[in-house]
Amino acid sequence: MTDRNQLSLDVDVQHGAFHLAIACSLPLAGVTAIYGASGAGKTTLLRCIAGLHASPHGHMHFRQQHWQHLPTHRRGLAYVCQQASLFPHLTVSGNLDYAQRRARRAGHQREEIIALFALAPLLARAPQQLSGGERQRVVLARALLSQPQLLLLDEPFSGIDQAQRTALLPYIRHLSQQLPIIMVSHDLRDIECLAQHIVHLADGRLIAQAPASTLLPSLRAHSDSDRVAALEAENIRLRAALAGQQRLMG
Ligand SMILES: Nc1ncnc2c1ncn2[C@@H]1O[C@H](COP(=O)(O)OP(=O)(O)OP(=O)(O)O)[C@@H](O)[C@H]1O
């Protein structure tokens, strides 16, 4: 049996040529960030936790419950995928009502959630009338209406601009004081702002996991040198293209 405050997992998933094999225990407090480059397997790992990818030979324990063979809807979690959408034909209020009707337990906290996400002025609007940040607040509120024990967020800031991102951060920080969050991100700024613990993946493998304060300095140093290398490569490409054009023009 595992610690009550940990999610312990051992997953092994093959997607064509991609192989994810991860065994670790994640703290169930605050925000745990799953970090890595594009294609590292972050979303695949999150979907395994959600029960959306089967890993028949592994194991998964959440607060001493066996999750290995439990379907998604019985795990008591909420999963907010990248660019999660709202029903376009329903207002914000209608979207929340729909989620509440589908919740397993009787929802008594609708008003609380509306206040928490400052949604009162938006209730009568259609999803098309919301900014990206407002839409994300509704998506998070909708996820919370199911009263989850764990919230999974896949790139919660994708598709929204810097100002909206800054406005959304305190909502997620506040939520993380109420329930554990596991968040996928490839952006160290988000992780710095939110995460207490980091799981670093590369090519489907666990590279490191540690408290954010321990791991962030080395991740920052790596990401700076990656950025410099990418800029240099772009510079070389542009100079070669320019030289080619000059040759063509004689
Ligand atoms: N259903 C699938 N079938 C086949 N290959 C898949 C499937 N899902 C993901 N992959 C592949 O698995 C690898 C990991 O994908 P995943 O989405 O987990 O990476 P990621 O780290 O979340 O990347 P990103 O940051 O770009 O979203 C990728 O090479 C992807 O093409």
The ligand as a Gaussian input file, in Angstrom:
#p B3LYP/6-31G(d) Opt

LIG

0 1
 N       -2.863000       7.928000     -30.057000
 C       -1.615000       7.986000     -30.511000
 N       -1.199000       7.162000     -31.507000
 C        0.065000       7.179000     -31.960000
 N        1.017000       8.009000     -31.465000
 C        0.662000       8.852000     -30.483000
 C       -0.667000       8.892000     -29.969000
 N       -0.709000       9.832000     -28.985000
 C        0.526000      10.361000     -28.920000
 N        1.349000       9.769000     -29.806000
 C        2.766000      10.060000     -30.003000
 O        3.378000       9.876000     -28.728000
 C        4.397000      10.851000     -28.537000
 C        4.137000      11.600000     -27.246000
 O        2.973000      12.400000     -27.424000
 P        2.418000      13.334000     -26.258000
 O        1.232000      14.042000     -26.793000
 O        2.250000      12.533000     -25.022000
 O        3.660000      14.337000     -26.061000
 P        3.691000      15.714000     -25.292000
 O        4.947000      15.707000     -24.475000
 O        2.433000      15.953000     -24.551000
 O        3.847000      16.724000     -26.509000
 P        3.226000      18.218000     -26.746000
 O        3.918000      19.119000     -25.742000
 O        3.644000      18.536000     -28.146000
 O        1.746000      18.147000     -26.555000
 C        4.402000      11.731000     -29.773000
 O        5.436000      11.287000     -30.606000
 C        3.057000      11.495000     -30.394000
 O        3.112000      11.646000     -31.787000

